Amino acid sequence: MKHNASSDLFELAKTLMPGGVSSPVRAIKPYPFYTELAEGSHIRTVDGTELLDCCMAYGPLILGHARPTIRNAIEDQLGRGWLYGTPTPLEPAYAKRITGDHPGMDMVRFVSSGSEATMAAIRLARGFTGKKDIVKIEGGFHGAHDAVLVKAGSGATTMGVPDSAGVLADLVAHTRQVPFNDPEALEAMLSANKDIAALIIEPVQGNVGPILPQDNYLRDIREITKAHDVLLIFDEVITGYRVGIGGAQVKYGVKPDLTTLGKIIGGGLPIGAFGGRREIMEMVAPQGPVYQAGTYSGNPLSLAAGMATIEWLHAKPELYRELDDKTRALEESLDRNDRGSFIRLGSMFKYFFRSSPPQNYREVKECDTAAFNTFWKKMLDAGVFLPPSQFETNFLSAAHTDHDLTALAQAYRTCR
C-alpha cells in the first residue's frame, strides 16, 4: 500500500466506527498506524514501516507474534471445526492444567474475555457472601463493565463516582476504593463497612504500571480480608503466566479466594477464566444459583492456542529468568537522571516520567505526561512501538532477541 495508507484508512474508519477504532487506547493522534502483518518481535504497518513491538497486544503474546507452535495448534483445531456449542475434550484438560498451576483455583469456568471474567467473579462473590459492596484499588482496571468503571485518585474518594456516561451512580455507589500499597486504608474501610463482599485487586498494577506491591502488602491484605470475612479476588488477567507459572499468587505466596485470568491463557485469541475455592465455585450455574453463560465460552480455538502456549512455558520455564535478565539489562543500560524512574518485574517494564518510582495511582498521576507523549513519538520514529500511554505496561516476549534489546536500549538512551 502507498505511504500514508494508515491516514486514508483512518479517515474511512471515522465515518464507520466511533472514533475510528474498536478500542479507545488505539486512538493515536493524529491517526493510528494500521498493522499489515506481525512475526516474532516485530510488526509491519500498511505504510511499510517495521517496528520493534514492546506492546505485544497489551500482554497476551509472551511467545511473540505468529509463533509456529501456536499457529500449528490453531490450524489443527480449525481442521476439526472452530465452534460447536458443546463441551470439548480440551476444556477438562486445560482446566486441569490451570487449576494445577494456581493454588487459589480448585475449579475454573472459561469465558471469552478478562472483562467477562472479573464481572462474573464479582457477581459470584456477592452471591456467595450475600453482601452488596466491593472494594477496588484506586487506578485498578478490571474491564469495562459498570461495577468497576469508577474514577480513582482523589484523596477524598472512597465511594464510587461513575467514570462513564450510562453507568448508574446507584450501582457504583456499591464500589469502594482504597489506595494500592496501603493496608491501613483497607483495614479502616472494612472495619467501617460490614456489607463488603470482596476486594478485587491486581496484585501487580498493570494498567497504570507496573506498580509493584511493597514488602508484605499482599500478605497483609490477605490477613485483613480473612479477618473481616471478605473474599479476596486476584485479577491476574495480566500477571497470569506473565510473572511465572501460577502468576503473582505463586510468586508472592498469597492464596486468594477467587482468581481471574485472560490474555496469555488464550495464546493470542480471545479468552478469560475465573476460578477459586471449590465451595465458592460450586455456586455457579448450573451447579448453583449464580448465573453465568456464554455462547463462545470454552471456544476450542482459544483453548487450543492457550493450551499450546502454557505447555510451551512448562517445557521451557527458563524463559522467565531470561526475560527478567533482559529487562534488568535494559534498566542497567540507562543513565540515572532526575527526570524519570524505571520499574520492571520479569518481562513487564515501564519508564515513568517521575523522579522516584510511583507506589500507587495517585503518585502515577504525578508523572509528566507531556514529556511521556514527546518520548513516545520519538520512540515510534526510532522504530519502537510502546503502548501509547504513560499508564500502560510494556512487555517483552520470548521472540525478543539480544539484537532487539540493544536497539531498544539505544532508543531509550536517545529519546528520553
N, C-alpha and C positions, 0 to 999 in steps of 0.2 A: 504493500500500500504506500501511498505517497507521504511525504513529510507533512506533519500536522494532521494526519488522519485522525488522531485522537481528538483534536479540536472539532473536526467535522462530525465525528460520531457523537460527541457530547452535545453539539447543537441539535442534532436529531433527537438524542435521548431526552433532552429537556422538554421537548414537545410531547413526549410519550410517557415519561416516568417522573414522579415527583422529585424535583431537584436533579433529575437526570441520572439518578443512581438507585441501586437496590438496598443500600445501607448508608446512613449519613456519614460514616467515617471515610467513605470513598469520595466524598465531595471535595476534592482537592482544587484549590483555586490557582489559576483562572479556569483550569479544566483538568480532569484526571487523565493519566495515560491509560490506554487500553492494552491489555496483555494479549499477545498472539499465541505464545507458547511458553512453556517453562520446563526446565530439566535441571536436576541436581540443585545447585545453589543459585541458579540464575533464571531470570525471566527476560523475555524479549517482547518489546512493545510493537504495536502495529506501525509505529513510526520508524522501526528498525533499530531502536536503541536497546542494547543489552545492559541489564542491571544486576548487580550483586544483591541478592534478596536477603534482608535481615528482618523481614516481616513474617515470611513463611506462612501466609494465610492467617496471621494472628495466632499461630501456635500449633495447629494440628500436624504440620509436616516435619516431624522430628527426624524423619529419614530423608528429607529433601523432596523435591518435585519429581514426579514420574519415576519413582523407584521401581525397577523392573519386577522385583519380588511382589510388590503390591499390585502392580498392573496385571501380572500373571494371575493373581488370586481373583481380581475383578473379572478378568476375561474368562476364567474357568467358571465362575458363577454365572456370568452372562450366558454362557453356552447352555446353562440349565434353567434359565429364567431369572427374572430380577424382581418379581413381586408376586406373592402367592395369596396373601390374606389367610395363611395358615401357619401353624408353627413349623419351624425348620430344625434340622439336627444341629445347625450352627448355634442356636440360642442356648440350649443347656451346656454345650461345650464351651462357649465363650463365657457364659455366666459362671461356670466352674472355675475358669481361669481368673476372672476378675475378682470373685469372692475369695479365691485362694490368695490373691495378692494383697488384699486390703483387710486388715484386722477389724475394721469397723463395718464390714459388709458380710452378713450371713446370707442375705438374699438380695437379688437385684432385679429391677424392671428396666427394660430397654425402651427408650423413647427416641425422638427424632432431632432434638437439639438440646443444648445446655440450658436455654431459657425454659424449655418444657420440663427439664429435669428439676430445676430449682422451684418452679411453680408447683410441681407435684409434691416435692419434698416438704414445702411449706404447708400445703393442704394436708398432707399426711401428718405432720407434726401437730397441727390443730385438731385433726380428727382423733389422733391417739391420746392427746392430753386433755381435750375438751376445753382448752384455753383459746383466747381470741388473738392476742397480740404476738408480734415477733419483734426481735431486735436485730438490726443490721449494723454493720460498721460504716462510719462515715466514709464516703468515697468508694465503698464496696459496690461492685457491679455484679448483679445476679440475673441479668437478662432484661428483656424489655416488656415484662408483664407488670400489671398495675401495682401489686403489693410492694414491689421493690424499686419503682420509679420515684425515688424520693430524693430531694435535694440534700446535700451534705456540706459540712464545713463551717456552718455558723456555730459559734461558741454557745449560743443560747438554744440551739435546736436540739430538742430531744423527742419531739413528736413530729410525725411526717408532714411534709408540705409537698403537694404534687409537683413533679418535675416535667409534666407533660400536660397539655390540654387534653381533655377527655378522661383524665384519671380523677375519680371521685375523691374529694377531700375526706369524706367519711370513711372511705376504705383505707387510705394510707394513714389515717389517724391511728390505726392499729399497728403501724410500723414505727418503732422507736429507733433511736440511733445513739451510738457511743463511739468515741474515737478508737482507732487502732492503737495497740501497744499501751492501753490504759485499763488494766484490770480493776482499778479502784472505781472507775466510772461505771463499769459493768456491775460491780458489786452494789453500788449505790442505786443503779437502775433496777436491778432485780429485787433489792430489798424494799423498794418503794412501790413496786408493781407486782401483784400476785397473779395476774392474768396473762402471763407471758408463756407462750408455748415453746418457743425456740429462739436461739441465737443462730443466725446464719452468717458465716464468715469465710472469706478467702484466707486460708492460713498464711499464704503469702499474697499480699495485694498485688494483683496482676494488671488490672485495668487503670491503675494510677501509678504503676511502678515498673519494676518490682520494689515493693516496700517489704522489708523483712521483719519477721517477729523478733522482738528483743528476747534475751535470755529468759526462759521460763514463762513467757507470756502465754503461750498456747496451753501449757500445763496448768497455769493459774486459772485461765478461763474454763478449762475442763473441770477443775475442782469447784469453781464458783457456780457453774451451771448445775452440776450434780447436787450441790448443797441446796439449791433453790428449786430442784425438781424441774429444770428447764432442759429441753433437748438441745444438743449441740450438733449443728449441721455444718460440715466442712464442704464448702463449694470448691471442689478440685477440678472444675472444668478446665482450668489452665494448668494447674500443677499435677494433675493426674498423669502418671507416666512421664512427665516432663522433668521432675526433680529426682526421679528414680522409680524403680519398681515399688508400687504401693504408695506412691505420692508423698505428700507432706506428712500424712499421718504416720507413715513408717519413718521418714527422715527425722521427725521431731518426737516420735514416740508418744503420740497422743491418739487415743481411740475415740472418735466421735460416735454419736448415736445414728446419724444419717450422713451419707456422702453423695454428692452429685459429681458426675463425670461427663466429659464430652471431648471435643477436639481430637486428641491423639487416638482415643479408642475407636474412632471411625476411619483411621488411616487416610484421612483427607476427604471422606464422604460424610454427609450429614448424619449425626447421631447424638444421643445423650443417654444417660442412665442415672438412676438413683437407687440407692440401696442402704441397708443398715441392719440393725438388730432384728433378729427373726420375729420377736413379739411385735415389733412395730410394723415390719413389712407384711406380716400376716393380716394387717388391717386393710391392705389394698385389694380392691375388687379384682377377680370375682371371689377371692377368699374372705374379704372383709368389706366394710361399709364405705371405705374411702374410694371414690370412683376415679379411675384414670383409664384412658383408652386412646388409641391412635392407629389409623389405617396403615401408616408406614413404620410403626414401631417394630423393631427387630428386623428391619429391611435386610434381606440377605446380602445385597451388595456391600452395604456398610459393615455388616458383621464380618464378611469375608475379608475386606480390606483391613478392618481393625484387628481381626484375629491374626492376620499375617504380620501386621506391624508389631503387635505385642509379642508374638513368638520370635520375631527377629530381635527384639530388645532383650528377651530372656536368653537368647542364644549368644548375644554379644553385650553383656552387662558392662563391659569395659568402656562402652560408648559414653556412659555418664561421666566417668573420670576424664575421658578425652575431651569432652565438651567443656567440662569445668576448667581443664588446663588451658583451653583456648580462650575462654573469657578472662581467665586470670592473666594470660599473656597480653591480651588486649588492654586490660587495665594497667598493667605494668609498663606498657609502651607509651602511655600518655603522661606528659609532663604535668606535675601538680601545679595548680593555679588557684586563685581565689574566686574564679568565675563559676566553677561548677564542681560536681562530685559524681563519681561513678559507683553504681550499685550493681552487683551481679549475684546470681545464685545458679550454679550449674550453667545451663545454656540460656538462661534469662539474664538480660543486662539492660542498663539504661544510663545515659549521661544526663544528669539533671543540672539545669542552669540555676543552681543554688549552692552557696559556698560550703554547706555541710549536708550530708545525706539526710533526706526527709525521713521522719519516723511515722508519719501519719498523713492523712489527706490535707489537713489544714496547713502543714508545712509544705506539701507538694504544691499547694495553691500559691505559695510564695515564690515559686520559680519564675524566672524571667521568660515568659512565653514568647515575647517578641524576639528575644535572642535565639530561642529554640527554632522559631519559624525561619529565621535567616539561615541558621545552621542546617536545617533540614533541606532547604532549597539548594544550598551549596553541596550537600552530600549527594543529592539527586543529580546535580550537574556533574559531580565527580564519579557517577556511575553506581551509587549505593542507594538502594531503596530501604528506608526505615519507615516504621509506622508514622504517619504524618501528624503526630500529637506528642507533646511533652508528657501526656498522661497515658501512654501505652507502652507495654514492654516490647523490647526487641528480642529476637530469637536466633540462635544458631541451630544447625542441623548436622546430621551425620555426613551430609554432602559437602559441607564447607571444608575446603582444603586449606593447607598451610599457605598456599599462594593467595587464597581468598582472604585469609586473616592478615597477611602482610598488606594487601591492598586496602583492607578495611582500616587497619591501624594508621596507614599513611593518610587516608581520607579524614579520619578523626583528627589527626595532628594538623592537617591543613585547614580544615573547615571550622574548627571550634572558634 
